[in-house]
Amino acid sequence: MLHTHTINRYLDTVWAIAASKYCQQFIIGYTARSGRQRLLEYRYNHRYQHLVVLADHLNRKDALALEGMLQNAIKEDKRHTLYRKYCPDRRDKRHFPSAGQATSDPAEPVHSVYMAWWENMELGT
C-alpha cells in the first residue's frame, strides 16, 4: 500500500520533468519489463526519447495502483502544465489498468511505473 506522501513525491518528480520547456509531451505507464526494454519499444513505435523509472521493485497491484493515481492526478486540473503536456491521445480517456502479458508473478517485486517523454525539438535540443 502506497502512502499519500509517497505518491506526492512521485508526482513532484513528474512535475519537475514536465515543467521543463524541453519536455514537449509525456506519458505515465506500467511495466514488468526492464526500463531499457520499455524505452527501446517506445523509441521504435512512439518516438519517445526518454524514460525514467519513477518507482521500481513493486508488486503488480501497487504498480498498477500508482500508475492510475498518477494519471488521475494529472487529469484533475486541466489548467496546469501536467495536463497540457500529457499525451493528448490518453489524457481525456478513462484509465484502464493493464498488466499486459502475464510474464511475471504478480506478487514478485519486479513491476515498475515510469514516465516517458520527448523533447521539444523547436528549442534546438
N, C-alpha and C positions, 0 to 999 in steps of 0.2 A: 504494500500500500504506500503510495507516494503522498508526502505531506505538502500542504499548500505552499510553504516557503520553498520547498524543493522545486515545485512546478514553476513558481515565480522566478526562481533563479534561471531555469531553462528558458523561460520566456524573455528574461533580460538578455540572455545570450543571443537569442533570435533577433531581438530589437537592435542590439549593437551592430549586428551584421547588416540587417535590412535597412537600417537608418543611413548607412553609408551611401554616398552619391554614386559609388561604383557598383552597388547592387541594383540590378535592373528588375529582376524577378526571382522569386524563390518558392520552394515548396517544403513542407514538412512531411516526413514519411517514416515508415517502419520497415525493418528488415531483420531477417535471421541470418543473412549472409554477411560477409566481411564488408566493411566500408569501401574498400578498394573495389570489390566486385560490383557493388551497387553504383559507385561513381563511374566505372567503365561502361556500365549499361546506360546510365543517364547521358554520358558524353556521346554515345553512339546513337541513341534513339531520341533524345530530347534536347540536346545541346547545352545541358547544364555543365558549367565549367568547374564548379567547386562543390565539395561536400564535406560537412563537418558532422561528426557523431556527437550528438548532444548528450545522450545517455546510453551507456553500454552495460552489458552484463545483467540485463533484466530478464525476468521470466516473460513469457508471451503475454500473459494477462496484463501485467504492469506496463509493458512496452506499448501495447495497443491502447491502453487507457491514457497513457501520457501523450501519445500521438493525437488522440481525439481531443484531450483537454487543450493542448497547444493550438490545434486547428480551430477549436471553438473560441478560444481567447482572441485569436487573430481576427475572426469573423465578427466579433461582438461590436466593435466600433468602426464603422465604415469611413470615418473621417481621418483616421490615422494612417501613417506610413505602412504599418504592417499589413493592413487590409489592402491598400492600394497596390502594394508590390507583390502580394500573394498571387500565385498563378491564376489568371482570370478564368481558366477552364475549370478550376476547382473551388474558387473562393465563395461562390454563391450556392454551391451544391451541398447537400447533406453529406456528412461524413459517414461512410460505411466502412467500419474496421475490417481489414482483410489481412490474414496472416499469410496469404499467398500459398505456395505449395507446401505441403507438410514435409519439410526436410529436416526438422529438428523437433526434439522433445519440448512440449510447451512449458514444462517445469524447469528445464535447464536454463541457466543464466547466459544465453547466447544471443539474446534479442536486443535490438538497438533502435533508437529513434534518432533521426538525422535531419539536417537541413541541407538542401541542395540549392544552388543559385548560379546565375550567370551575371557577368559584368555588363555594365553599361558601356558598350563599345564606342559610343559617341564621345566619351571622355578621354579616349586615347589609351585605354588600358590594354 
